[in-house]
Amino acid sequence: MDDKHTILQLITGGEPEAADQIRTLVAGLDARQWRPVVAGVLSLRLRDWLAERRIPWVSVPIPQDFSPRGYLAAARQLRRLVAAQHIAVVHAHDLAATTVSVLAKRPAGRRAGPPLVSTLHTAPDSSLRHPYQRWVQRTGVRWLLGRCDAVVVSSQRDRQTLAALAPRAGGQAQVVYPSLGQATPRPYEAGAKRRQVGLHQDAAIVGLISRLEPRQGVENFLEAAALINAELPNIEFAVIGEGQGQAQLEDLAHGLGLGGACVFLGQRRDIQQVIAALNIIVLLNDADRAPLRGLQALAAGLPVIAADTAELAEVFADLPGVHLVDVTQPTQLAAAVRDQLLAPPEFHPPEVIIEGKRSITYRDFFVSRVEYNLAEPWMNVRPTDEKESPMSRAVRERYGPERMVAAIESIYRQILEE
């Protein structure tokens, strides 16, 4: 008799982190206990990855926006899939997939059909201004998550945001920090990304990842950037994120004299490649996957300057390359960034190598372990056995895929035993 439990991973296709987590789970779950099936809106890359590993997948057209008819059609297809594959647990990634999973349950109630786990890779948007929109959101989130057997969030901040909308679901939500199962971008990709997004090839880039809304602290970052810009040459600042306050922040940057030194890149789907093109990353809080972005930066060899909060301290405690500061004080933030810009990196070749007009700086080596043939600067790029940076090694030891997989497996076992 086959004692394996079939786990259905349901994805909407809107969040790259969801696809990353599904790949990590599919590869890491104990094959003696679990049989994975993946369904939803699957990218060609994800389908190819699953096909190579002979993991069954099914396309389910989950709507990306509010469409009752589309949700109901997807729910009917999902219900048939659950019955045909004898699914033991449905793991829905984000609210759209959770909506379809709840609708697919039979009318008998919450316990009808297989247990449902919902992972919210991002917390519901808390910036809605109209009272009616907030009421609809609050009612919908409470109704959906109240029908789930387990709820998973990616940070303590997301859990707090969820608790403000749905106290019961937020109080029971489990925090599972994302893993670093994905590969670090190669250095030549970092150089190409700089050209693509308009960053100077030879400048030191200080990046901020934040929602561009009031009370996020972006104004403090821009004031700190102005202090640094007045003192140090060849520094640029990249603001990554979007929000209703972007126009006002762009005006503030211009007023502070940062017009030619600050680039607003918006929300990026290629965030890992953009991170690899930076030299320092700044995190103002733990919202919008900030812990994951900080860990990705450390894995790529970038120092991280983060807000000295309990949530971020929990994630980054004792990791090399992390500096917790009071980001509400522009002078302190500027001093922390300045120290990192002026400090010689701890892990890089001893000098810059120049071949004709092509220079290869320590940053190129710092991002990834590669070897260059200087006779053909862009040819024959290949991995070497160069020692991993202390930052990257420490992050991968603590936040490797095994930790996340074990946490999710524990949730599966718990709800199946209830």
TORKOL-4160 file (C-alpha; in steps of 0.2 Angstrom, whole numbers, padded with zeros to 4 digits, m for minus):
418
<pt num="1" X="0000" Y="0000" Z="0000"/>
<pt num="2" X="0006" Y="0017" Z="m0005"/>
<pt num="3" X="0008" Y="0028" Z="0011"/>
<pt num="4" X="0013" Y="0044" Z="0002"/>
<pt num="5" X="0002" Y="0059" Z="0003"/>
<pt num="6" X="m0001" Y="0069" Z="m0013"/>
<pt num="7" X="0002" Y="0088" Z="m0010"/>
<pt num="8" X="m0006" Y="0100" Z="m0023"/>
<pt num="9" X="0004" Y="0116" Z="m0025"/>
<pt num="10" X="m0008" Y="0129" Z="m0032"/>
<pt num="11" X="0000" Y="0145" Z="m0040"/>
<pt num="12" X="m0007" Y="0161" Z="m0048"/>
<pt num="13" X="0009" Y="0165" Z="m0058"/>
<pt num="14" X="0009" Y="0183" Z="m0051"/>
<pt num="15" X="0023" Y="0181" Z="m0038"/>
<pt num="16" X="0040" Y="0175" Z="m0043"/>
<pt num="17" X="0043" Y="0170" Z="m0025"/>
<pt num="18" X="0029" Y="0158" Z="m0025"/>
<pt num="19" X="0037" Y="0149" Z="m0040"/>
<pt num="20" X="0054" Y="0149" Z="m0031"/>
<pt num="21" X="0045" Y="0141" Z="m0015"/>
<pt num="22" X="0036" Y="0128" Z="m0025"/>
<pt num="23" X="0053" Y="0123" Z="m0034"/>
<pt num="24" X="0061" Y="0122" Z="m0017"/>
<pt num="25" X="0047" Y="0112" Z="m0009"/>
<pt num="26" X="0045" Y="0100" Z="m0024"/>
<pt num="27" X="0064" Y="0097" Z="m0024"/>
<pt num="28" X="0066" Y="0096" Z="m0005"/>
<pt num="29" X="0050" Y="0086" Z="0002"/>
<pt num="30" X="0054" Y="0069" Z="0007"/>
<pt num="31" X="0049" Y="0058" Z="m0008"/>
<pt num="32" X="0045" Y="0043" Z="0004"/>
<pt num="33" X="0031" Y="0053" Z="0012"/>
<pt num="34" X="0025" Y="0066" Z="m0001"/>
<pt num="35" X="0020" Y="0066" Z="m0019"/>
<pt num="36" X="0019" Y="0083" Z="m0027"/>
<pt num="37" X="0007" Y="0090" Z="m0040"/>
<pt num="38" X="0008" Y="0108" Z="m0046"/>
<pt num="39" X="m0007" Y="0117" Z="m0054"/>
<pt num="40" X="m0012" Y="0135" Z="m0058"/>
<pt num="41" X="m0005" Y="0148" Z="m0070"/>
<pt num="42" X="0012" Y="0141" Z="m0073"/>
<pt num="43" X="0026" Y="0150" Z="m0083"/>
<pt num="44" X="0035" Y="0141" Z="m0097"/>
<pt num="45" X="0051" Y="0140" Z="m0086"/>
<pt num="46" X="0042" Y="0132" Z="m0071"/>
<pt num="47" X="0033" Y="0119" Z="m0083"/>
<pt num="48" X="0050" Y="0115" Z="m0091"/>
<pt num="49" X="0058" Y="0113" Z="m0073"/>
<pt num="50" X="0044" Y="0101" Z="m0068"/>
<pt num="51" X="0044" Y="0091" Z="m0084"/>
<pt num="52" X="0063" Y="0088" Z="m0082"/>
<pt num="53" X="0059" Y="0081" Z="m0065"/>
<pt num="54" X="0043" Y="0071" Z="m0070"/>
<pt num="55" X="0032" Y="0081" Z="m0058"/>
<pt num="56" X="0014" Y="0081" Z="m0064"/>
<pt num="57" X="0007" Y="0098" Z="m0068"/>
<pt num="58" X="m0010" Y="0105" Z="m0073"/>
<pt num="59" X="m0014" Y="0122" Z="m0080"/>
<pt num="60" X="m0029" Y="0130" Z="m0071"/>
<pt num="61" X="m0033" Y="0147" Z="m0077"/>
<pt num="62" X="m0034" Y="0157" Z="m0061"/>
<pt num="63" X="m0039" Y="0175" Z="m0064"/>
<pt num="64" X="m0026" Y="0189" Z="m0060"/>
<pt num="65" X="m0040" Y="0201" Z="m0056"/>
<pt num="66" X="m0057" Y="0200" Z="m0048"/>
<pt num="67" X="m0068" Y="0189" Z="m0059"/>
<pt num="68" X="m0082" Y="0179" Z="m0051"/>
<pt num="69" X="m0085" Y="0169" Z="m0066"/>
<pt num="70" X="m0067" Y="0166" Z="m0069"/>
<pt num="71" X="m0065" Y="0160" Z="m0050"/>
<pt num="72" X="m0080" Y="0149" Z="m0051"/>
<pt num="73" X="m0073" Y="0141" Z="m0067"/>
<pt num="74" X="m0056" Y="0138" Z="m0060"/>
<pt num="75" X="m0064" Y="0131" Z="m0044"/>
<pt num="76" X="m0074" Y="0118" Z="m0054"/>
<pt num="77" X="m0058" Y="0113" Z="m0063"/>
<pt num="78" X="m0048" Y="0112" Z="m0046"/>
<pt num="79" X="m0062" Y="0101" Z="m0038"/>
<pt num="80" X="m0061" Y="0088" Z="m0052"/>
<pt num="81" X="m0042" Y="0088" Z="m0051"/>
<pt num="82" X="m0042" Y="0086" Z="m0032"/>
<pt num="83" X="m0054" Y="0071" Z="m0034"/>
<pt num="84" X="m0044" Y="0063" Z="m0049"/>
<pt num="85" X="m0027" Y="0064" Z="m0040"/>
<pt num="86" X="m0033" Y="0060" Z="m0023"/>
<pt num="87" X="m0026" Y="0075" Z="m0016"/>
<pt num="88" X="m0022" Y="0075" Z="0003"/>
<pt num="89" X="m0017" Y="0093" Z="0006"/>
<pt num="90" X="m0020" Y="0109" Z="m0005"/>
<pt num="91" X="m0006" Y="0122" Z="m0003"/>
<pt num="92" X="m0012" Y="0138" Z="m0011"/>
<pt num="93" X="0000" Y="0152" Z="m0014"/>
<pt num="94" X="m0007" Y="0170" Z="m0011"/>
<pt num="95" X="m0025" Y="0176" Z="m0010"/>
<pt num="96" X="m0031" Y="0172" Z="m0028"/>
<pt num="97" X="m0026" Y="0154" Z="m0027"/>
<pt num="98" X="m0033" Y="0153" Z="m0009"/>
<pt num="99" X="m0050" Y="0160" Z="m0016"/>
<pt num="100" X="m0051" Y="0147" Z="m0029"/>
<pt num="101" X="m0046" Y="0133" Z="m0016"/>
<pt num="102" X="m0060" Y="0139" Z="m0004"/>
<pt num="103" X="m0073" Y="0139" Z="m0018"/>
<pt num="104" X="m0068" Y="0122" Z="m0024"/>
<pt num="105" X="m0073" Y="0115" Z="m0007"/>
<pt num="106" X="m0090" Y="0107" Z="m0007"/>
<pt num="107" X="m0104" Y="0117" Z="0002"/>
<pt num="108" X="m0103" Y="0105" Z="0017"/>
<pt num="109" X="m0091" Y="0117" Z="0026"/>
<pt num="110" X="m0073" Y="0121" Z="0031"/>
<pt num="111" X="m0069" Y="0102" Z="0033"/>
<pt num="112" X="m0075" Y="0096" Z="0017"/>
<pt num="113" X="m0062" Y="0090" Z="0005"/>
<pt num="114" X="m0043" Y="0090" Z="0009"/>
<pt num="115" X="m0036" Y="0102" Z="0021"/>
<pt num="116" X="m0030" Y="0119" Z="0014"/>
<pt num="117" X="m0014" Y="0128" Z="0018"/>
<pt num="118" X="m0013" Y="0146" Z="0012"/>
<pt num="119" X="0004" Y="0155" Z="0010"/>
<pt num="120" X="0003" Y="0174" Z="0009"/>
<pt num="121" X="0019" Y="0179" Z="0000"/>
<pt num="122" X="0014" Y="0197" Z="0003"/>
<pt num="123" X="0002" Y="0204" Z="0016"/>
<pt num="124" X="m0014" Y="0211" Z="0009"/>
<pt num="125" X="m0013" Y="0229" Z="0004"/>
<pt num="126" X="m0016" Y="0240" Z="0020"/>
<pt num="127" X="m0015" Y="0257" Z="0010"/>
<pt num="128" X="m0033" Y="0257" Z="0004"/>
<pt num="129" X="m0041" Y="0274" Z="0008"/>
<pt num="130" X="m0059" Y="0272" Z="0005"/>
<pt num="131" X="m0069" Y="0265" Z="0020"/>
<pt num="132" X="m0080" Y="0254" Z="0008"/>
<pt num="133" X="m0064" Y="0246" Z="0000"/>
<pt num="134" X="m0057" Y="0243" Z="0017"/>
<pt num="135" X="m0073" Y="0235" Z="0023"/>
<pt num="136" X="m0074" Y="0223" Z="0008"/>
<pt num="137" X="m0055" Y="0219" Z="0010"/>
<pt num="138" X="m0057" Y="0215" Z="0028"/>
<pt num="139" X="m0073" Y="0205" Z="0026"/>
<pt num="140" X="m0066" Y="0195" Z="0011"/>
<pt num="141" X="m0049" Y="0191" Z="0020"/>
<pt num="142" X="m0058" Y="0185" Z="0036"/>
<pt num="143" X="m0070" Y="0174" Z="0026"/>
<pt num="144" X="m0056" Y="0166" Z="0015"/>
<pt num="145" X="m0043" Y="0163" Z="0029"/>
<pt num="146" X="m0056" Y="0157" Z="0041"/>
<pt num="147" X="m0059" Y="0142" Z="0030"/>
<pt num="148" X="m0041" Y="0138" Z="0029"/>
<pt num="149" X="m0033" Y="0125" Z="0040"/>
<pt num="150" X="m0016" Y="0134" Z="0041"/>
<pt num="151" X="m0010" Y="0151" Z="0036"/>
<pt num="152" X="0008" Y="0155" Z="0032"/>
<pt num="153" X="0016" Y="0172" Z="0031"/>
<pt num="154" X="0034" Y="0177" Z="0026"/>
<pt num="155" X="0038" Y="0190" Z="0041"/>
<pt num="156" X="0032" Y="0196" Z="0057"/>
<pt num="157" X="0027" Y="0212" Z="0049"/>
<pt num="158" X="0016" Y="0203" Z="0037"/>
<pt num="159" X="0008" Y="0193" Z="0052"/>
<pt num="160" X="0004" Y="0210" Z="0061"/>
<pt num="161" X="m0003" Y="0217" Z="0045"/>
<pt num="162" X="m0014" Y="0202" Z="0043"/>
<pt num="163" X="m0019" Y="0202" Z="0061"/>
<pt num="164" X="m0026" Y="0220" Z="0059"/>
<pt num="165" X="m0038" Y="0214" Z="0045"/>
<pt num="166" X="m0042" Y="0196" Z="0052"/>
<pt num="167" X="m0037" Y="0195" Z="0070"/>
<pt num="168" X="m0040" Y="0176" Z="0071"/>
<pt num="169" X="m0031" Y="0171" Z="0056"/>
<pt num="170" X="m0017" Y="0183" Z="0060"/>
<pt num="171" X="m0015" Y="0176" Z="0078"/>
<pt num="172" X="m0014" Y="0159" Z="0071"/>
<pt num="173" X="m0003" Y="0162" Z="0056"/>
<pt num="174" X="0014" Y="0154" Z="0056"/>
<pt num="175" X="0030" Y="0164" Z="0051"/>
<pt num="176" X="0041" Y="0154" Z="0039"/>
<pt num="177" X="0055" Y="0165" Z="0032"/>
<pt num="178" X="0059" Y="0162" Z="0014"/>
<pt num="179" X="0073" Y="0151" Z="0009"/>
<pt num="180" X="0088" Y="0155" Z="m0002"/>
<pt num="181" X="0086" Y="0140" Z="m0014"/>
<pt num="182" X="0088" Y="0151" Z="m0030"/>
<pt num="183" X="0105" Y="0154" Z="m0038"/>
<pt num="184" X="0114" Y="0170" Z="m0037"/>
<pt num="185" X="0115" Y="0180" Z="m0053"/>
<pt num="186" X="0132" Y="0180" Z="m0062"/>
<pt num="187" X="0142" Y="0196" Z="m0062"/>
<pt num="188" X="0141" Y="0199" Z="m0081"/>
<pt num="189" X="0122" Y="0199" Z="m0078"/>
<pt num="190" X="0124" Y="0212" Z="m0065"/>
<pt num="191" X="0134" Y="0223" Z="m0077"/>
<pt num="192" X="0120" Y="0221" Z="m0091"/>
<pt num="193" X="0107" Y="0225" Z="m0078"/>
<pt num="194" X="0115" Y="0241" Z="m0073"/>
<pt num="195" X="0115" Y="0247" Z="m0092"/>
<pt num="196" X="0097" Y="0241" Z="m0093"/>
<pt num="197" X="0090" Y="0251" Z="m0079"/>
<pt num="198" X="0101" Y="0266" Z="m0081"/>
<pt num="199" X="0114" Y="0264" Z="m0067"/>
<pt num="200" X="0132" Y="0270" Z="m0070"/>
<pt num="201" X="0144" Y="0256" Z="m0073"/>
<pt num="202" X="0158" Y="0263" Z="m0062"/>
<pt num="203" X="0148" Y="0271" Z="m0048"/>
<pt num="204" X="0144" Y="0264" Z="m0031"/>
<pt num="205" X="0126" Y="0260" Z="m0030"/>
<pt num="206" X="0116" Y="0262" Z="m0014"/>
<pt num="207" X="0099" Y="0253" Z="m0016"/>
<pt num="208" X="0083" Y="0255" Z="m0006"/>
<pt num="209" X="0069" Y="0243" Z="m0007"/>
<pt num="210" X="0053" Y="0250" Z="0000"/>
<pt num="211" X="0035" Y="0253" Z="m0003"/>
<pt num="212" X="0033" Y="0272" Z="m0008"/>
<pt num="213" X="0020" Y="0277" Z="0004"/>
<pt num="214" X="0019" Y="0289" Z="0019"/>
<pt num="215" X="0027" Y="0283" Z="0036"/>
<pt num="216" X="0039" Y="0271" Z="0027"/>
<pt num="217" X="0054" Y="0282" Z="0030"/>
<pt num="218" X="0059" Y="0284" Z="0012"/>
<pt num="219" X="0061" Y="0303" Z="0016"/>
<pt num="220" X="0074" Y="0299" Z="0028"/>
<pt num="221" X="0084" Y="0289" Z="0016"/>
<pt num="222" X="0083" Y="0303" Z="0003"/>
<pt num="223" X="0089" Y="0315" Z="0016"/>
<pt num="224" X="0104" Y="0303" Z="0020"/>
<pt num="225" X="0107" Y="0301" Z="0002"/>
<pt num="226" X="0109" Y="0320" Z="0000"/>
<pt num="227" X="0121" Y="0321" Z="0014"/>
<pt num="228" X="0132" Y="0307" Z="0006"/>
<pt num="229" X="0130" Y="0315" Z="m0011"/>
<pt num="230" X="0137" Y="0331" Z="m0005"/>
<pt num="231" X="0153" Y="0323" Z="0002"/>
<pt num="232" X="0157" Y="0308" Z="m0009"/>
<pt num="233" X="0159" Y="0307" Z="m0027"/>
<pt num="234" X="0153" Y="0294" Z="m0039"/>
<pt num="235" X="0139" Y="0288" Z="m0029"/>
<pt num="236" X="0121" Y="0284" Z="m0036"/>
<pt num="237" X="0105" Y="0279" Z="m0027"/>
<pt num="238" X="0092" Y="0267" Z="m0033"/>
<pt num="239" X="0075" Y="0267" Z="m0025"/>
<pt num="240" X="0065" Y="0250" Z="m0029"/>
<pt num="241" X="0047" Y="0250" Z="m0026"/>
<pt num="242" X="0031" Y="0258" Z="m0030"/>
<pt num="243" X="0016" Y="0267" Z="m0021"/>
<pt num="244" X="0005" Y="0282" Z="m0021"/>
<pt num="245" X="0019" Y="0293" Z="m0014"/>
<pt num="246" X="0031" Y="0291" Z="m0028"/>
<pt num="247" X="0028" Y="0307" Z="m0037"/>
<pt num="248" X="0031" Y="0317" Z="m0020"/>
<pt num="249" X="0046" Y="0307" Z="m0017"/>
<pt num="250" X="0053" Y="0311" Z="m0034"/>
<pt num="251" X="0050" Y="0329" Z="m0031"/>
<pt num="252" X="0059" Y="0328" Z="m0014"/>
<pt num="253" X="0074" Y="0320" Z="m0022"/>
<pt num="254" X="0075" Y="0334" Z="m0035"/>
<pt num="255" X="0074" Y="0347" Z="m0021"/>
<pt num="256" X="0088" Y="0339" Z="m0011"/>
<pt num="257" X="0099" Y="0340" Z="m0027"/>
<pt num="258" X="0098" Y="0321" Z="m0031"/>
<pt num="259" X="0091" Y="0324" Z="m0048"/>
<pt num="260" X="0106" Y="0316" Z="m0057"/>
<pt num="261" X="0111" Y="0304" Z="m0044"/>
<pt num="262" X="0094" Y="0295" Z="m0039"/>
<pt num="263" X="0085" Y="0283" Z="m0050"/>
<pt num="264" X="0067" Y="0277" Z="m0046"/>
<pt num="265" X="0066" Y="0260" Z="m0053"/>
<pt num="266" X="0048" Y="0255" Z="m0048"/>
<pt num="267" X="0042" Y="0238" Z="m0044"/>
<pt num="268" X="0054" Y="0225" Z="m0052"/>
<pt num="269" X="0050" Y="0207" Z="m0057"/>
<pt num="270" X="0069" Y="0205" Z="m0060"/>
<pt num="271" X="0073" Y="0210" Z="m0042"/>
<pt num="272" X="0087" Y="0197" Z="m0039"/>
<pt num="273" X="0096" Y="0203" Z="m0054"/>
<pt num="274" X="0094" Y="0221" Z="m0049"/>
<pt num="275" X="0100" Y="0217" Z="m0031"/>
<pt num="276" X="0116" Y="0209" Z="m0039"/>
<pt num="277" X="0119" Y="0226" Z="m0048"/>
<pt num="278" X="0120" Y="0236" Z="m0031"/>
<pt num="279" X="0134" Y="0238" Z="m0019"/>
<pt num="280" X="0124" Y="0241" Z="m0003"/>
<pt num="281" X="0106" Y="0238" Z="0001"/>
<pt num="282" X="0096" Y="0248" Z="0014"/>
<pt num="283" X="0080" Y="0241" Z="0022"/>
<pt num="284" X="0069" Y="0253" Z="0032"/>
<pt num="285" X="0057" Y="0240" Z="0039"/>
<pt num="286" X="0052" Y="0221" Z="0037"/>
<pt num="287" X="0037" Y="0225" Z="0025"/>
<pt num="288" X="0036" Y="0219" Z="0007"/>
<pt num="289" X="0048" Y="0204" Z="0008"/>
<pt num="290" X="0062" Y="0215" Z="0015"/>
<pt num="291" X="0070" Y="0200" Z="0025"/>
<pt num="292" X="0071" Y="0190" Z="0009"/>
<pt num="293" X="0078" Y="0204" Z="0000"/>
<pt num="294" X="0091" Y="0207" Z="0013"/>
<pt num="295" X="0096" Y="0188" Z="0013"/>
<pt num="296" X="0097" Y="0188" Z="m0006"/>
<pt num="297" X="0109" Y="0203" Z="m0005"/>
<pt num="298" X="0120" Y="0195" Z="0008"/>
<pt num="299" X="0120" Y="0179" Z="m0002"/>
<pt num="300" X="0127" Y="0190" Z="m0017"/>
<pt num="301" X="0140" Y="0197" Z="m0006"/>
<pt num="302" X="0132" Y="0214" Z="m0002"/>
<pt num="303" X="0132" Y="0222" Z="0015"/>
<pt num="304" X="0115" Y="0226" Z="0022"/>
<pt num="305" X="0110" Y="0242" Z="0032"/>
<pt num="306" X="0094" Y="0238" Z="0041"/>
<pt num="307" X="0082" Y="0246" Z="0053"/>
<pt num="308" X="0086" Y="0241" Z="0071"/>
<pt num="309" X="0069" Y="0233" Z="0074"/>
<pt num="310" X="0064" Y="0217" Z="0083"/>
<pt num="311" X="0058" Y="0209" Z="0068"/>
<pt num="312" X="0074" Y="0213" Z="0057"/>
<pt num="313" X="0085" Y="0209" Z="0072"/>
<pt num="314" X="0077" Y="0192" Z="0073"/>
<pt num="315" X="0081" Y="0188" Z="0055"/>
<pt num="316" X="0098" Y="0195" Z="0054"/>
<pt num="317" X="0105" Y="0192" Z="0071"/>
<pt num="318" X="0124" Y="0189" Z="0071"/>
<pt num="319" X="0125" Y="0187" Z="0052"/>
<pt num="320" X="0141" Y="0195" Z="0045"/>
<pt num="321" X="0138" Y="0210" Z="0034"/>
<pt num="322" X="0122" Y="0217" Z="0042"/>
<pt num="323" X="0122" Y="0233" Z="0051"/>
<pt num="324" X="0107" Y="0238" Z="0062"/>
<pt num="325" X="0105" Y="0257" Z="0064"/>
<pt num="326" X="0091" Y="0270" Z="0068"/>
<pt num="327" X="0085" Y="0273" Z="0050"/>
<pt num="328" X="0073" Y="0287" Z="0057"/>
<pt num="329" X="0089" Y="0298" Z="0059"/>
<pt num="330" X="0096" Y="0303" Z="0042"/>
<pt num="331" X="0113" Y="0308" Z="0049"/>
<pt num="332" X="0115" Y="0290" Z="0057"/>
<pt num="333" X="0109" Y="0282" Z="0041"/>
<pt num="334" X="0121" Y="0292" Z="0031"/>
<pt num="335" X="0135" Y="0288" Z="0043"/>
<pt num="336" X="0132" Y="0269" Z="0041"/>
<pt num="337" X="0131" Y="0270" Z="0022"/>
<pt num="338" X="0147" Y="0281" Z="0022"/>
<pt num="339" X="0156" Y="0268" Z="0033"/>
<pt num="340" X="0152" Y="0254" Z="0021"/>
<pt num="341" X="0156" Y="0264" Z="0005"/>
<pt num="342" X="0173" Y="0269" Z="0012"/>
<pt num="343" X="0178" Y="0252" Z="0020"/>
<pt num="344" X="0188" Y="0240" Z="0010"/>
<pt num="345" X="0178" Y="0224" Z="0006"/>
<pt num="346" X="0183" Y="0209" Z="0016"/>
<pt num="347" X="0182" Y="0197" Z="0002"/>
<pt num="348" X="0188" Y="0201" Z="m0015"/>
<pt num="349" X="0204" Y="0200" Z="m0026"/>
<pt num="350" X="0217" Y="0213" Z="m0020"/>
<pt num="351" X="0217" Y="0225" Z="m0035"/>
<pt num="352" X="0207" Y="0230" Z="m0050"/>
<pt num="353" X="0211" Y="0221" Z="m0066"/>
<pt num="354" X="0211" Y="0231" Z="m0082"/>
<pt num="355" X="0213" Y="0223" Z="m0099"/>
<pt num="356" X="0212" Y="0237" Z="m0113"/>
<pt num="357" X="0196" Y="0247" Z="m0111"/>
<pt num="358" X="0188" Y="0233" Z="m0101"/>
<pt num="359" X="0190" Y="0234" Z="m0082"/>
<pt num="360" X="0185" Y="0220" Z="m0070"/>
<pt num="361" X="0182" Y="0227" Z="m0052"/>
<pt num="362" X="0181" Y="0217" Z="m0036"/>
<pt num="363" X="0162" Y="0219" Z="m0037"/>
<pt num="364" X="0162" Y="0207" Z="m0052"/>
<pt num="365" X="0171" Y="0194" Z="m0042"/>
<pt num="366" X="0161" Y="0198" Z="m0027"/>
<pt num="367" X="0144" Y="0193" Z="m0034"/>
<pt num="368" X="0148" Y="0176" Z="m0039"/>
<pt num="369" X="0162" Y="0163" Z="m0041"/>
<pt num="370" X="0168" Y="0164" Z="m0059"/>
<pt num="371" X="0184" Y="0164" Z="m0069"/>
<pt num="372" X="0188" Y="0177" Z="m0083"/>
<pt num="373" X="0199" Y="0174" Z="m0098"/>
<pt num="374" X="0206" Y="0192" Z="m0100"/>
<pt num="375" X="0212" Y="0189" Z="m0117"/>
<pt num="376" X="0193" Y="0188" Z="m0121"/>
<pt num="377" X="0185" Y="0198" Z="m0108"/>
<pt num="378" X="0167" Y="0192" Z="m0111"/>
<pt num="379" X="0171" Y="0174" Z="m0116"/>
<pt num="380" X="0174" Y="0158" Z="m0107"/>
<pt num="381" X="0166" Y="0163" Z="m0091"/>
<pt num="382" X="0165" Y="0148" Z="m0080"/>
<pt num="383" X="0163" Y="0143" Z="m0062"/>
<pt num="384" X="0179" Y="0140" Z="m0051"/>
<pt num="385" X="0182" Y="0133" Z="m0034"/>
<pt num="386" X="0185" Y="0150" Z="m0026"/>
<pt num="387" X="0180" Y="0151" Z="m0008"/>
<pt num="388" X="0163" Y="0158" Z="m0004"/>
<pt num="389" X="0161" Y="0174" Z="0005"/>
<pt num="390" X="0158" Y="0174" Z="0024"/>
<pt num="391" X="0142" Y="0183" Z="0021"/>
<pt num="392" X="0135" Y="0171" Z="0008"/>
<pt num="393" X="0141" Y="0156" Z="0018"/>
<pt num="394" X="0133" Y="0162" Z="0034"/>
<pt num="395" X="0116" Y="0166" Z="0026"/>
<pt num="396" X="0115" Y="0149" Z="0016"/>
<pt num="397" X="0119" Y="0139" Z="0032"/>
<pt num="398" X="0105" Y="0148" Z="0042"/>
<pt num="399" X="0092" Y="0150" Z="0028"/>
<pt num="400" X="0095" Y="0136" Z="0016"/>
<pt num="401" X="0081" Y="0127" Z="0008"/>
<pt num="402" X="0081" Y="0113" Z="0021"/>
<pt num="403" X="0074" Y="0125" Z="0035"/>
<pt num="404" X="0059" Y="0131" Z="0025"/>
<pt num="405" X="0055" Y="0113" Z="0019"/>
<pt num="406" X="0055" Y="0106" Z="0036"/>
<pt num="407" X="0044" Y="0120" Z="0043"/>
<pt num="408" X="0031" Y="0117" Z="0029"/>
<pt num="409" X="0032" Y="0098" Z="0031"/>
<pt num="410" X="0028" Y="0100" Z="0050"/>
<pt num="411" X="0013" Y="0110" Z="0045"/>
<pt num="412" X="0007" Y="0097" Z="0033"/>
<pt num="413" X="0009" Y="0083" Z="0046"/>
<pt num="414" X="0000" Y="0094" Z="0059"/>
<pt num="415" X="m0016" Y="0097" Z="0049"/>
<pt num="416" X="m0016" Y="0079" Z="0043"/>
<pt num="417" X="m0016" Y="0072" Z="0061"/>
<pt num="418" X="m0030" Y="0083" Z="0067"/>
